[in-house]
Amino acid sequence: MGQNRARGEGPRSRGRQAQARELGWDDSLYSEEGAGGERVPKSRTGTIDPPGSGTDATTATAAAADGEGSDDGSGQRRADARRRGRPSGKRRILRWVASSVALLIVGTAGAGYLYYEYLNSKLKKDDLTLGEKMPGHKANAAGQTPLNILVIGSDARNNKANQALGGAKKTFNGPPLADVQLLLHISADRSNISAISMPRDTMLDIPACEDPDTGKKFAATTWTQTNESLGRGGPGCTVATWFKLTGITIDHFMMIDFAGVVSMADAIGGVPVCVLDNVHSLNSKGEGSGLKLPKGTHPVKGEQALQWLRTRYGFIDGTDLARTRGQHMYMNSMVREMRKNTKLTDPNKLRKLATAAINALVVDKNIETVTDLYDLAQELKSVPTGRITMTTMPNEYSTRQGYTGKVVPKPGDAEQVFRMIREDIPMDGKASKKKPATVPAKSKDPAAAPGEIAVLVQNGTDGDGLLAERGRAGTVAEILTGKGFTQAKKDATRNPQKKTMILFSNAELEGDAQAIATSLGIPLTSVKKSTEATGITLTVGADWRKGTAFPKAAPKDDKTPTSANALQGDDDKFCMPVQPGFTY
C-alpha cells in the first residue's frame, strides 16, 4: 500500500469506508425531527443495508464528521498543535470511540451470526505484522494461553468517500495515522481484561516495514511519533512497533473507521456519566467541545455523548490525558449498561449494529470469517465488568528541544505495565500466587581462565526507546579488562535491548559466558545460547545505563503503577473532576 491509499482500501476488497455527507459536529448532525418532535440523526447516504434489515436508513447508517476548526487543546501539547499530520480533536475522539464501541458491541450483542453470509463478505483483512516474528505465548499450568488484541483507529482521508466525512484538509491524500492505539489483554484463564492506551504523541523507534501490496520498503526510524507507523505499510507496521517497544506478542488487530459511531452510541439508549461540578467545555476563545452538564450523574447519547468523548477543556487539567480518562469512564459505563439491560435484544437493531461494525472493521488475516470474530468477541464477553481494568501507558513529557508536547514512556513504570501484560499479571491486583522462578543451573563445562575468554561488548542502552548512553560498550569492556578478561573488546554495532544479555554460540562456551555474568553480577537468566551470536557477545541494555556495577533488580511487586491511572470496569462511583474556569 502506498502512502496515498488508506489501509484496508483498494484491491483485495480492503477498507471501503461508509459513504457519507459531511455534517460536522454541530447541530446539523441532529437537525431532523422525529415523530414526537425530538431531534434525531440525519440520514447518511451510501451505506449498504443488509437484505431484510428494513428501510430506516437513519439507524442503519452512521457517520461522524470532523470539522476543520481548531483543536480544543491547551497547555504543553497545544504548543505543538500545528505539527504535521496531527488531526483535529474531533477525529481523534471518533477514532477512539469507534475502536472501542465496535469491538464491545460485537462482543456483547453477539450479532455476528445474524447475517453471517452478508457480514462475512464485508469483512476486510490485512497482514498481522510487517516486522519480526513474534514468539508464541507460554501456557499456564492448565495449558491456557492469553490473548492480545491491538485496536487501531485510523484517520485516513485518502479517497473521496473519506474526505466527504470531513477533517483537516491538509491531511487529505497524506499517509494515514494511527491516532488510536489500545491494547486489550485477555488473561489466559479468561478471568480478567487489562487495557492499555498509548498516547498518539509517544516518541519511539519504528522498525523497518514493507508494504505487502506495493513492495515499498520503509527503513527503520528512531525518535518517531507512534501514530506514523500506520502510514509505513499498514496496521501490520503498527503491530510491529508495539512489539518492538513492549515485547508483547500480539495475536490480532482490529482497525476501525468511524462509520456507525452515532448509531452504535444511540442504540444502547444512553451512557451514564458523572461530573463533580457543573461543567461547560467552552472558553473565551470559543474553544471546547460544547459539553454542558450539571453536577452529578446523567445519561448521554448522540451529540452529547460525542461531546463528552471529545472533551479536553473542562476535565481535570485540560490535557489529552484528561480526555482519555473521561473516555475510559465512558467505556466502562457503556459495558455495564449493555450487560444489565435488554436494549440490544431487538433483532432488527442488532442487524443494523452488526452491519455498522463490520463496515468499519479491518482485521488481521488470522480472523478468517465472521465466525472467528464472533468467537473472539465471546472471549471478551465472558469477563465480568469488575475484572476489566482500563489504563494509560505511563508517560512523561519529553524534554528534548523541539518536541514540546510529545511524550515518552515513563522509565520504570511503563516497563512495569508491559511486563505485567507479558507475564499475564492482572492489573486489578487480584493475581494468584506464583511459584518462584527456577534459577538456571551452572554449566557443567568449566570456564576457561578469564584472560583466555574472548567477548565482544555492544551498546544497547537505547532499548527502552530513549537515546543511547554514549561510550557504554567501551566502559563495560574496560570493567571486564580490569577483572582479568583482557580479551574483552568493544563493538561499534548498535543492538538496542531492554535488558542486558550475554549470548553464546555453542554449548562449549556456556561456562565461559556464565563466568562473565558472575564477574559483573549479571543474573544467569540473562545468559542464553543463540544462533545469532559469534562466540560470546555481551549487549549492555537499557537496564544498565550507568555505573560500574550491574544494578540489582528491585523486587517485583506486581502492582499497577499509579501513573497508569487505572479505572475498574465496575467503578460506578467515579466522577470526573472539573477544570477550574469551566463551570457555570
Residue pairs with C-beta under 8 A, 6 or more apart in sequence:
1 7
1 10
1 211
1 212
1 213
1 214
1 233
1 234
2 211
2 213
2 214
2 216
3 174
3 175
3 231
4 158
4 173
4 174
5 158
5 159
6 15
6 17
6 154
6 156
6 157
6 158
6 159
6 162
6 176
7 14
7 15
7 126
7 154
7 156
7 176
7 230
7 234
7 235
7 255
7 362
8 14
8 15
8 124
8 126
8 154
8 234
8 235
8 255
8 257
8 362
9 15
9 16
9 17
9 156
9 158
9 159
10 213
11 213
12 124
12 125
12 213
13 124
14 124
14 125
14 126
14 362
15 124
15 156
15 257
15 362
16 124
16 161
16 359
17 156
17 159
17 161
17 162
17 165
17 257
17 259
18 44
18 46
18 47
18 61
18 62
18 63
18 161
18 165
18 257
18 259
18 260
18 356
18 359
18 360
19 44
19 45
19 46
19 47
19 161
19 164
20 44
20 45
20 46
20 47
20 61
20 63
20 65
20 161
20 164
20 165
20 259
21 44
21 45
21 63
21 164
22 65
22 164
22 165
22 166
23 29
23 42
23 63
23 65
24 65
24 66
24 67
24 166
25 64
25 65
25 66
25 67
25 90
25 303
25 306
25 307
25 310
26 67
27 39
27 303
28 42
29 41
29 42
29 64
29 65
29 262
29 303
30 39
30 40
30 41
30 42
30 302
30 303
31 39
31 42
32 39
32 40
32 41
32 42
32 43
32 58
33 39
33 40
34 40
40 58
41 58
41 62
41 262
41 263
41 266
41 302
42 58
43 57
43 58
43 61
44 57
44 61
44 62
44 63
45 57
45 61
46 61
46 161
47 57
47 60
47 61
47 62
47 63
47 259
47 355
47 356
47 359
48 355
48 359
49 55
49 57
49 60
49 61
49 352
49 355
50 115
50 118
50 119
50 351
50 355
51 118
52 351
53 60
53 115
53 348
53 351
53 352
53 355
54 60
54 348
54 352
56 352
59 263
59 266
59 267
59 349
59 352
60 263
60 352
60 355
60 356
61 259
61 260
61 263
61 356
62 259
62 260
62 261
62 262
62 263
62 264
62 356
63 165
63 258
63 259
63 260
63 261
63 262
64 90
64 94
64 98
64 165
64 258
64 261
64 262
64 306
65 90
65 165
65 166
65 167
66 87
66 88
66 90
66 91
66 94
66 165
66 166
66 167
66 168
67 88
67 90
67 166
68 88
68 166
68 167
68 168
68 169
69 88
70 81
70 88
70 287
71 78
71 81
71 86
71 88
71 89
72 89
72 281
72 287
72 288
72 289
72 310
72 311
72 312
72 313
73 81
73 89
73 312
73 320
74 287
74 312
74 313
74 318
74 319
75 317
75 318
75 319
75 405
76 319
76 397
76 404
76 405
77 201
77 319
77 320
77 405
78 405
79 404
79 405
80 86
80 201
80 403
80 404
80 405
80 406
81 405
85 171
85 174
85 175
85 177
85 225
85 227
85 228
87 155
87 167
87 168
87 171
87 177
87 179
88 167
88 168
89 289
89 310
89 312
89 323
90 166
90 167
90 310
91 155
91 167
91 168
91 179
91 258
92 155
92 179
92 180
92 200
92 310
93 306
93 309
93 310
93 323
93 327
94 153
94 258
94 261
94 306
95 153
95 154
95 155
95 179
95 180
95 256
95 258
96 153
96 179
96 180
96 182
96 309
96 327
97 258
97 261
97 265
97 306
97 309
97 327
97 330
98 153
98 180
98 256
98 257
98 258
98 259
98 260
98 261
98 360
99 151
99 152
99 153
99 180
99 182
99 254
99 256
100 151
100 182
100 327
100 331
101 261
101 264
101 265
101 334
102 254
102 256
102 260
102 264
102 356
102 357
102 360
102 361
103 149
103 151
103 184
103 254
103 256
103 377
103 380
104 331
104 334
104 335
104 338
104 380
105 111
105 264
105 267
105 338
105 344
105 353
105 354
105 357
106 112
106 354
106 357
106 373
106 374
106 377
107 377
107 378
107 379
107 380
107 381
108 335
108 338
108 339
108 344
108 377
108 381
109 338
109 344
109 350
109 353
109 354
110 374
110 377
110 378
110 381
111 350
111 351
111 353
111 354
111 357
112 119
112 354
112 370
112 371
112 373
112 374
112 377
113 370
113 371
113 374
114 347
114 350
114 351
114 354
115 351
115 354
115 355
116 370
116 371
118 355
119 354
119 355
119 358
119 370
120 369
120 370
122 355
122 358
122 359
123 358
123 361
123 363
123 367
123 369
123 370
123 373
124 361
124 362
124 363
125 362
125 363
125 364
125 365
125 367
125 368
126 212
126 234
126 235
126 236
126 255
126 362
126 363
126 364
126 365
127 212
127 234
127 236
127 364
127 365
128 236
128 239
128 250
128 252
128 253
128 364
128 365
128 366
129 236
129 239
129 240
129 243
129 250
130 209
130 210
130 211
130 212
130 233
130 234
130 236
130 237
130 239
130 240
131 207
131 208
131 209
131 236
131 237
131 239
131 240
131 241
131 243
131 244
132 207
132 240
132 243
134 243
134 249
134 250
135 249
136 145
136 249
137 145
137 146
137 188
137 249
138 145
139 145
139 188
140 188
140 189
140 424
142 188
142 189
144 188
144 189
144 190
145 188
146 185
146 186
146 187
146 188
146 424
147 185
147 186
147 251
147 252
147 376
147 379
148 183
148 184
148 185
148 186
148 248
148 249
148 250
148 251
148 252
148 421
149 183
149 184
149 186
149 250
149 251
149 252
149 253
149 254
149 376
150 181
150 182
150 183
150 184
150 238
150 239
150 242
150 250
150 252
150 253
150 254
151 180
151 181
151 182
151 183
151 184
151 253
151 254
151 256
152 178
152 180
152 181
152 230
152 235
152 238
152 253
152 254
152 255
152 256
153 178
153 179
153 180
153 181
153 255
153 256
153 258
154 176
154 177
154 178
154 179
154 230
154 235
154 255
154 256
154 257
155 167
155 171
155 176
155 177
155 179
156 162
156 176
156 257
157 163
157 165
157 167
157 171
157 172
157 173
157 174
158 172
158 173
158 174
158 176
162 257
163 172
165 258
171 177
174 231
175 228
175 230
175 231
175 232
176 230
176 231
177 200
177 227
177 228
177 230
177 231
178 200
178 226
178 227
178 228
178 229
178 230
178 235
178 238
179 200
179 227
180 200
180 256
181 197
181 198
181 200
181 226
181 227
181 238
181 242
182 195
182 196
182 197
182 198
183 195
183 196
183 198
183 242
183 248
183 250
183 421
184 193
184 194
184 195
184 380
185 193
185 194
185 195
185 196
185 248
185 421
185 424
186 192
186 193
186 379
186 380
186 383
187 193
187 194
187 424
187 426
188 424
190 379
190 382
190 383
191 383
191 387
191 426
192 383
192 387
192 388
192 389
192 426
192 427
192 428
192 430
193 380
193 383
193 387
193 388
193 389
193 569
194 389
194 391
194 420
194 421
194 426
194 427
194 428
195 388
195 389
195 390
195 391
196 391
196 392
196 393
196 417
196 421
196 564
197 324
197 328
197 390
197 391
197 392
197 393
198 226
198 242
198 393
199 226
199 320
199 321
199 324
199 392
199 393
199 395
199 407
200 225
200 226
200 227
201 225
201 226
201 227
201 320
201 405
201 406
201 407
202 225
202 226
202 393
202 395
202 406
202 407
202 408
202 409
203 223
203 224
203 225
203 226
203 398
203 400
203 403
203 406
203 407
203 408
203 465
204 223
204 224
204 226
204 241
204 244
204 245
204 408
204 409
204 465
205 220
205 221
205 222
205 223
205 224
205 241
205 244
205 245
205 462
205 465
205 496
206 218
206 220
206 221
206 224
206 226
206 228
206 229
206 232
206 237
206 240
206 241
206 244
207 220
207 237
207 240
207 241
207 244
208 217
208 218
208 219
208 220
209 217
209 218
209 229
209 232
209 233
209 236
209 237
209 240
210 216
210 217
210 218
210 233
211 217
211 218
211 232
211 233
211 234
212 233
212 234
212 236
216 233
218 232
218 233
218 237
222 462
223 400
223 467
225 406
226 238
226 241
229 237
229 238
229 240
229 241
230 237
230 238
235 253
235 255
235 362
235 364
236 253
236 364
238 253
239 250
239 253
239 364
242 248
242 250
243 249
243 250
245 409
245 418
245 465
246 418
246 421
246 422
247 418
247 422
247 498
248 418
248 421
248 422
251 366
252 363
252 364
252 366
252 367
252 376
253 363
253 364
254 361
254 362
254 363
255 361
255 362
255 363
256 360
256 361
256 362
257 360
258 360
259 356
259 359
259 360
260 353
260 355
260 356
260 357
260 359
260 360
261 306
262 302
262 306
263 352
263 353
263 356
264 353
264 356
264 357
265 271
265 301
265 302
265 305
265 306
266 301
266 302
267 343
267 344
267 349
267 352
267 353
268 301
268 334
268 337
268 338
268 343
268 344
269 299
269 301
269 337
269 341
269 343
270 299
270 300
270 301
270 305
270 337
271 299
271 300
271 301
271 305
271 330
271 333
271 334
271 337
272 297
272 298
272 299
272 300
272 333
272 337
272 572
273 293
273 297
273 298
273 299
273 300
273 308
273 326
273 329
273 330
273 333
273 576
274 296
274 297
274 298
274 329
274 574
274 575
274 576
275 293
275 295
275 296
275 575
275 576
275 578
276 295
276 575
276 576
276 577
276 578
277 295
277 578
277 583
278 293
278 294
278 295
278 578
278 583
278 584
279 291
279 292
279 293
279 311
279 314
279 315
279 576
279 578
279 582
279 583
279 584
280 288
280 291
280 292
280 314
280 582
280 583
280 584
281 288
281 289
281 290
281 291
281 292
281 307
281 311
281 312
281 313
281 314
281 315
281 582
282 288
282 289
282 290
282 292
282 313
282 582
283 313
283 581
283 582
287 313
288 311
288 312
288 313
288 314
288 582
289 307
289 308
289 310
289 311
289 312
289 313
289 314
290 307
291 304
291 307
291 308
291 311
291 314
292 584
293 300
293 304
297 575
300 307
300 308
305 330
308 326
308 330
309 326
309 327
309 330
310 323
311 323
311 326
312 318
312 319
312 320
312 322
312 323
313 579
313 582
314 578
314 579
314 582
315 322
315 323
315 325
315 326
315 576
315 577
315 578
315 579
316 322
316 325
316 576
316 577
316 579
317 579
318 579
321 392
321 565
322 579
324 392
324 565
325 392
325 565
325 567
325 576
326 576
328 390
328 392
328 565
328 567
329 567
329 574
329 576
331 390
332 385
332 388
332 390
332 567
332 568
332 569
332 570
332 571
333 572
335 385
335 388
335 569
336 385
336 569
336 570
336 572
337 343
338 344
339 385
344 350
344 353
358 370
361 373
363 373
366 372
367 373
367 376
384 569
384 570
385 569
385 570
386 428
386 568
386 569
386 570
387 426
387 428
387 430
387 569
388 568
388 569
388 570
389 426
389 427
389 428
389 560
389 566
389 567
389 568
389 569
390 566
390 567
390 569
391 417
391 427
391 560
391 564
391 565
391 566
391 567
392 564
392 565
393 409
393 414
393 417
393 564
394 409
394 410
394 413
394 414
394 416
394 417
394 561
394 563
394 564
395 407
395 408
395 409
395 410
395 414
395 563
396 407
396 408
396 410
397 404
397 405
397 406
397 407
398 404
398 406
398 407
398 408
400 406
408 465
408 466
409 415
409 464
409 465
410 561
410 563
411 464
411 466
412 561
413 561
413 563
413 564
415 464
415 498
416 560
416 561
417 427
417 560
417 561
417 564
419 425
420 426
420 427
420 558
420 560
425 431
425 558
427 560
427 564
427 566
428 560
428 566
428 568
429 559
429 560
431 558
437 525
439 524
439 525
440 524
440 525
440 527
442 511
442 514
442 524
443 510
443 511
443 514
444 511
445 507
445 508
445 510
445 511
446 511
447 453
447 511
447 512
447 514
447 515
448 511
448 512
448 515
449 484
450 483
450 484
450 485
450 486
450 515
450 519
451 484
451 485
451 486
451 487
452 487
453 485
453 487
453 512
453 515
453 516
453 536
454 487
454 488
454 489
454 535
454 536
455 480
455 485
455 487
455 488
455 489
455 516
455 535
455 536
455 537
455 538
456 489
456 490
456 491
456 534
456 535
456 536
456 537
456 538
457 473
457 474
457 476
457 477
457 480
457 488
457 489
457 490
457 491
457 537
457 538
457 539
457 540
458 473
458 490
458 491
458 493
458 494
458 495
458 537
458 538
458 539
458 540
459 468
459 469
459 471
459 472
459 473
459 494
459 495
459 539
459 540
460 468
460 494
460 495
460 496
460 497
460 500
460 501
460 539
460 540
460 541
460 542
461 468
461 469
461 472
461 496
461 540
461 541
461 542
461 544
461 545
462 468
462 469
462 494
462 496
462 542
463 496
463 497
463 498
463 499
463 541
463 542
464 498
464 542
466 542
468 494
468 496
469 545
469 546
472 540
472 544
472 545
473 490
473 491
473 492
473 540
474 490
475 548
476 490
476 520
476 538
476 540
476 544
477 488
477 489
477 490
479 520
479 548
480 488
480 516
480 519
480 520
480 538
481 488
483 519
483 520
485 516
485 519
491 537
495 539
496 542
497 539
497 540
497 541
497 542
498 541
498 542
498 543
499 526
499 541
499 542
499 543
500 522
500 526
500 538
500 539
500 540
500 541
500 543
500 544
500 550
501 526
501 527
501 528
501 538
501 539
501 541
502 513
502 516
502 517
502 522
502 526
502 527
502 528
502 536
502 537
502 538
502 539
503 513
503 527
503 528
503 529
503 530
503 532
503 533
503 536
503 537
503 539
504 510
504 512
504 513
504 527
504 528
504 529
504 530
504 533
504 535
504 536
504 537
505 529
505 530
505 531
505 533
505 534
505 535
505 536
506 529
507 529
509 535
509 536
510 527
510 529
512 536
513 527
513 536
514 524
514 527
516 522
516 536
516 538
517 523
517 524
517 526
517 527
518 524
520 549
520 550
521 549
521 550
521 552
522 550
523 553
543 551
544 550
544 551
560 566
567 574
